[in-house]
Amino acid sequence: PYYIDLNQNLYLQAYLHSSDPNLVVFVDTCVASPDPHDFNTLAYDIIRNGCAKDSSYVTYYSPYNHFARFKFNAFEFISRHTLVYLQCELVVCRLGDYSSRCYQGCIHRSKRDTSS
């Protein structure tokens, strides 16, 4: 566990262990939950589909393509849950493949219309 005070900045870094310099890492989704086994019932989106959902979320530049760096402010779920767990989904793409997910950035998914 990593102990942090409320509203303190939490800095994270994801690193791809690969000798291939032509790979890029992209943070697609990060979700927080008080339950390490359930990231759906009581969950909070920090970033979803490459779109920041938390106003404190910031990405940081890295000179290395195989690093993804970001931060957000620490929080708790309704004071009853003092522990917060993170689950992040990262995408690995080829450097310079501009049609890949890594280069698309934030994707706003439109809601589907249901007809009778």
N, C-alpha and C positions, 0 to 999 in steps of 0.2 A: 504493500500500500504506500501511497504517497500522501502525506498529510499537508493540508493547505488551509488557510483561513478563508472565510467567505469574502467574495469580491476580489480576492487576490488573483493576479494573472497566473494562469497555468500555461506553461510553454511546452509544446510537444514537437517531437521530430520523428518522422518515419524514415527509415533507411533501407534501401534495397541492397541486399548482399549479393552483388553480382560483379563479375569482372568485365561485363559488357558495358562500355561507356556510351553506347547508343540507346540506352533505355531511360525513360522518363517516368517519374512517379507522380500521380495526381490523387489528391484527397477528394473522393466523390461524396462520401457520406460519413458523418459521425453522429452517433446517437448516445445520449446519456440515460441511465436508468438506475433506480435504487436496487434493482434485482439483477444480479449478474447472469441470470438464466432467462430473463424476459425483457426484451427491448421493444416490446409492442404495447403492453397494457398501460404502464405508467412510464412514459418515455418523453424525452425532450430532444428535439432536433437541434443540433449545433450547426451542422451543414448537411444539406440534402440535395442530391443530384448536382453537386458543385455549387449550389447557391447557399450563401450564408443565411442561416435562420436566426442566429443569435447576434445581436448588434455589437457584442464585444469580440466577435470572431475576426481575426486578422491573419492573413497569410504573410509569410516572410520570404524574401528572396533568398535563394541558396545558389552559390556559384556551381553547385554540383547537381546534375539532373536527377541523380538517384536519391536525393534528399527531398522530403516535403516538410516544411516547418510552418507551424501555426500556433496561435494562442487564443484563449478565451478566458473570461472571468469565472472563477469558481462559484458554485451555487449549491444549494441543497433542495431536496424535494419536500416542501411544506414542513419544515422543521421536525417532522417525525422520522425522516430518513437522513441520517448523518453521513452515510456512505453513498457515493455516486460512482457508478461504473461506466466506462466508455466502451463503445464498440464502433470501430471505424472500418470503412471499406475503401481500399485504395486500388487504383488502376495502374497497371504498368503498360507502357506503350513504347513504340519505336520513336526515337528522336527524329523530329522532322516529318512524321506522318500526320499531317494536318487534318486528315479525315478521321483520325482516331479519337476516342473519348477524351484523352488527355488535353487535346487542343480545343475542345468544344466549350469548355468552361461551364458556366451555369446553364442548366437546361430547365426551363419552366415547362413542366408537363401540364398540358391542358386537361381539364376534367372532361370525361366523356358524357355525352348526353344520352339518357336512357329514354327510349320511346316506348309507348304502350304496345 
